[in-house]
Amino acid sequence: MTPAPVVVGVDRTGSAAGAVDWAAAEAASRGCRLRIVHAFTPLVLPDPHGVTSPMDGLRAARAAGEAVLLLHATRARSVASELEITTRLRCTSPMQALLDEAAHAQLLVLGSRDLRGLRALLTRSVSAQVSAHATCPVVVVRPARAEAGPGTPPRVVVGVDGTAAGGRALGFAFQAARQRGVPLTVVHAWAPDPPADLEGVHGPQAMGEANARRRLERALHPWHARYPDVAVVTRLVRDDPARAVAAESRGAALVVVGCRGRQRLPVAVRGSVSRSVLRLGRCPTAVVHGTEPQLPELRRER
């Protein structure tokens, strides 16, 4: 059977260039096709004089979309000249198009504008929304930024929490590390046990840390046998999970986080660890679902 493609979504803002480069290299490494997808919604302005018809707007939008696809296909071929590349133009919303494509892809790759501060907290980007609900792993590639200070060795970083989402993220991360021939850094953040009584007395810190270490070892145990050639470094951190994973992302080849997948879109994209890592991370970030995500109800456009 023909393997499912790696799909990359592109737009006209220029934020997809890095995503196309990353997706082309990933598809070539996996030995599969690359599909480049662009969605458009034609702007139909009322014309009281009847000079411009709705079809004129549709044709113009299609022509602009075809130009975007051609530009990015040329870019992808410059990264991997032997790669099989197909393009698809969709007349619908970007989110709907990407969720549809994810159902038939092994990986979905998206670009992301580098929003910071309060604006980043308030903006629900397409990449964050799609990563919360896509039925395949989603990699979000942010614009490259110059980092001050000494360099760090290349590696894949994964955050684990002992859930099904964390287990699938671990499997994805081990495979990514083997594929790249780099070590895997596994981050597990923990917090002290909650108070056992009304006096607010916490359990001993050493006990909380020991419990966290046991959870981490249990999560890693089945993967060591499957990937004996992957070197693993563990980081047990007393910190917020998203902050701990994001701190390890500097200089990494890829960061992987799990996502439980929830029924309602606003709940899924606000305050979750995956959402926070997408905002704070400093390298491409893969979001891997631990359960079959519930798709939001979207109006299909023709």
C-alpha positions in Angstrom: 0.0 0.0 0.0 1.1 3.5 -0.7 2.1 5.3 2.5 0.0 8.2 3.6 1.6 11.6 2.7 3.1 14.3 4.9 0.8 17.3 4.4 1.9 20.9 4.8 -0.6 23.8 4.9 0.5 27.1 3.3 -0.9 30.6 3.1 -0.1 33.9 1.5 1.5 35.6 4.6 4.9 34.0 4.2 4.8 32.2 7.5 4.8 28.8 5.8 8.3 28.9 4.2 10.0 27.2 7.2 7.1 24.7 7.4 7.5 23.8 3.8 11.3 23.3 4.2 10.7 21.1 7.3 7.9 19.1 5.7 9.9 18.4 2.5 12.9 17.1 4.5 10.6 15.0 6.8 8.8 13.5 3.8 12.0 12.6 2.1 13.3 11.0 5.3 10.1 9.0 5.7 10.1 8.0 2.0 6.6 9.2 1.4 4.9 11.9 -0.7 4.5 15.5 0.2 1.2 17.2 -0.3 1.0 21.0 -0.2 -2.5 22.4 0.6 -3.8 25.9 0.3 -7.3 27.0 1.2 -9.1 30.1 0.0 -12.4 31.8 0.5 -13.2 34.2 -2.3 -14.2 37.7 -1.3 -17.3 38.7 -3.2 -18.0 42.4 -3.1 -21.4 43.8 -4.1 -21.3 45.6 -7.4 -24.5 47.7 -8.0 -23.5 48.3 -11.6 -23.0 44.6 -12.4 -19.5 45.2 -13.8 -17.9 42.5 -11.6 -19.5 39.0 -11.2 -19.0 36.6 -8.3 -17.2 34.3 -10.8 -14.6 37.0 -11.4 -13.7 37.0 -7.7 -13.6 33.2 -7.7 -11.3 33.0 -10.7 -9.0 35.6 -9.2 -8.8 33.8 -5.9 -8.1 30.5 -7.6 -5.4 32.0 -9.7 -3.8 33.5 -6.6 -4.0 30.2 -4.8 -2.4 28.3 -7.7 0.4 30.8 -7.6 1.0 30.2 -3.9 1.0 26.4 -4.4 3.5 26.7 -7.3 5.8 28.9 -5.2 5.9 26.5 -2.3 6.2 23.4 -4.5 9.3 24.9 -6.1 10.7 25.6 -2.7 10.0 22.1 -1.5 11.7 20.6 -4.6 14.8 22.7 -3.8 15.0 21.0 -0.4 14.4 17.4 -1.8 14.7 17.2 -5.6 13.6 13.6 -5.8 10.5 14.0 -3.6 7.1 13.2 -5.0 5.1 16.4 -4.5 1.4 17.0 -5.1 -0.7 20.2 -4.5 -4.3 20.7 -3.5 -6.3 23.9 -3.7 -9.4 24.0 -1.4 -12.3 26.4 -1.6 -13.1 26.4 2.1 -11.8 27.7 5.4 -8.2 26.9 6.3 -9.2 25.1 9.4 -11.7 22.9 7.7 -9.3 22.1 4.8 -6.5 21.1 7.2 -8.7 18.9 9.4 -10.0 17.1 6.3 -6.4 16.6 5.0 -5.3 15.4 8.4 -7.7 12.4 8.2 -5.6 11.0 5.3 -2.1 12.1 6.4 0.6 10.5 8.6 1.7 14.0 9.6 0.4 17.5 9.2 2.9 20.4 9.2 1.9 24.0 9.8 3.7 27.4 10.0 3.1 29.8 12.8 3.6 33.5 13.0 5.9 34.5 15.9 3.3 36.3 18.2 4.5 37.2 21.6 3.2 38.6 24.9 -0.5 39.3 25.5 -1.2 39.1 21.8 0.0 35.5 21.7 -2.1 34.6 24.7 -5.3 36.1 23.2 -4.8 34.9 19.6 -6.3 31.5 18.7 -4.2 30.7 15.7 -5.2 28.2 13.1 -2.2 26.1 14.0 -3.2 25.9 17.7 -6.8 25.1 16.8 -5.9 22.4 14.2 -3.3 20.8 16.5 -6.0 20.4 19.2 -8.3 18.5 16.9 -6.4 16.9 14.0 -6.6 13.1 13.7 -2.9 12.8 13.0 0.2 14.2 14.7 0.7 17.9 14.0 4.1 19.7 13.8 4.1 23.5 14.1 7.2 25.2 12.7 7.8 28.7 14.1 10.1 31.3 12.4 13.7 30.7 13.3 15.2 33.1 15.9 18.8 33.8 16.7 19.6 32.5 20.2 22.1 34.2 22.4 24.6 32.2 24.4 26.4 28.9 23.8 24.9 26.3 21.5 23.3 23.0 22.7 23.7 19.6 21.1 20.9 18.5 18.7 18.3 16.3 20.3 14.6 15.5 20.4 12.7 16.6 23.6 9.5 15.0 24.8 7.3 15.9 27.8 5.6 12.9 29.6 3.0 12.8 32.3 2.0 9.1 32.5 -1.2 9.4 30.5 -2.1 7.8 27.2 -1.3 11.1 25.5 2.2 11.0 27.0 2.6 7.4 25.9 1.9 8.1 22.3 4.1 11.2 22.4 6.9 9.0 23.7 6.5 6.6 20.8 6.6 9.5 18.3 9.6 11.0 20.0 11.6 7.8 20.1 11.0 7.3 16.4 11.9 10.9 15.6 15.2 10.6 17.6 16.1 7.3 15.8 15.2 8.8 12.4 17.5 11.8 13.1 20.3 9.8 14.9 20.2 12.1 17.9 19.6 11.5 21.7 16.2 11.8 23.3 15.6 14.1 26.3 12.6 13.1 28.4 11.1 15.7 30.6 8.8 14.9 33.5 7.6 17.9 35.6 6.2 17.2 39.1 4.7 19.1 41.9 4.5 18.3 45.7 1.7 16.1 46.8 -1.5 18.1 47.7 -2.1 18.7 51.4 -3.4 15.7 53.3 -5.5 17.7 55.8 -7.0 21.1 56.5 -3.8 22.2 58.1 -2.2 22.3 54.6 0.6 19.8 55.4 2.3 18.5 52.3 4.0 15.1 51.9 7.8 15.1 52.1 9.5 16.6 49.1 11.7 13.5 48.7 8.7 11.2 48.6 7.1 13.3 45.9 10.2 13.3 43.8 10.6 9.5 44.3 7.0 9.0 43.1 7.6 11.1 40.1 10.8 9.2 39.2 8.9 5.9 39.4 6.2 7.3 37.1 8.9 8.3 34.7 10.6 5.0 34.8 7.3 3.1 34.2 6.5 5.3 31.2 10.0 4.7 29.6 10.3 1.0 30.3 8.4 -0.4 27.3 10.2 1.9 24.9 13.8 1.1 25.8 13.4 -2.5 24.4 11.9 -1.2 21.2 14.5 1.5 20.6 17.7 0.2 22.2 19.8 2.3 19.8 18.3 5.6 21.1 20.3 7.3 23.9 17.9 8.7 26.5 18.5 11.5 29.0 15.9 12.1 31.7 15.0 15.4 33.3 13.0 15.3 36.5 11.9 18.9 37.2 9.9 20.5 39.9 8.1 23.0 37.8 5.1 23.8 35.6 5.1 21.1 32.8 4.8 23.6 29.9 7.6 25.8 31.3 9.9 22.8 31.9 9.4 21.4 28.4 9.8 24.8 26.7 13.0 25.5 28.7 14.5 22.3 27.2 13.5 23.2 23.6 16.4 25.7 23.0 18.6 24.2 20.3 16.5 21.0 20.0 15.6 19.5 16.6 12.0 18.8 17.7 9.8 19.0 20.8 7.0 16.5 21.3 4.0 16.9 23.6 0.9 14.9 24.1 -2.6 16.2 23.8 -5.6 14.5 25.3 -8.1 15.8 22.8 -11.3 17.4 24.1 -14.7 17.9 22.9 -15.0 21.7 22.9 -12.5 23.8 21.0 -12.2 26.7 23.5 -11.4 24.3 26.4 -8.9 22.4 24.3 -6.8 25.4 23.2 -6.8 27.5 26.4 -4.5 26.7 29.2 -3.4 23.2 28.0 0.3 22.1 28.2 0.4 21.6 24.4 -1.0 25.0 23.7 1.5 26.6 26.1 4.5 24.7 24.6 3.3 25.8 21.1 3.5 29.4 22.3 6.7 29.2 24.4 8.8 26.6 22.5 11.9 27.6 20.5 11.9 24.8 17.9 9.4 22.8 15.8 6.8 21.3 18.1 4.9 18.1 17.5 1.5 17.6 19.1 0.4 14.0 19.4 -3.0 12.9 20.5 -3.5 10.2 23.1 -7.1 9.5 22.2 -9.1 10.0 19.1 -9.9 13.7 19.1 -13.4 15.0 18.8 -13.7 17.3 15.8 -15.4 20.6 16.3 -18.6 21.3 14.4 -17.6 23.4 11.4 -19.7 24.8 8.7 -18.6 23.2 5.4 -18.3 25.7 2.6 -18.7 24.9 -1.0 
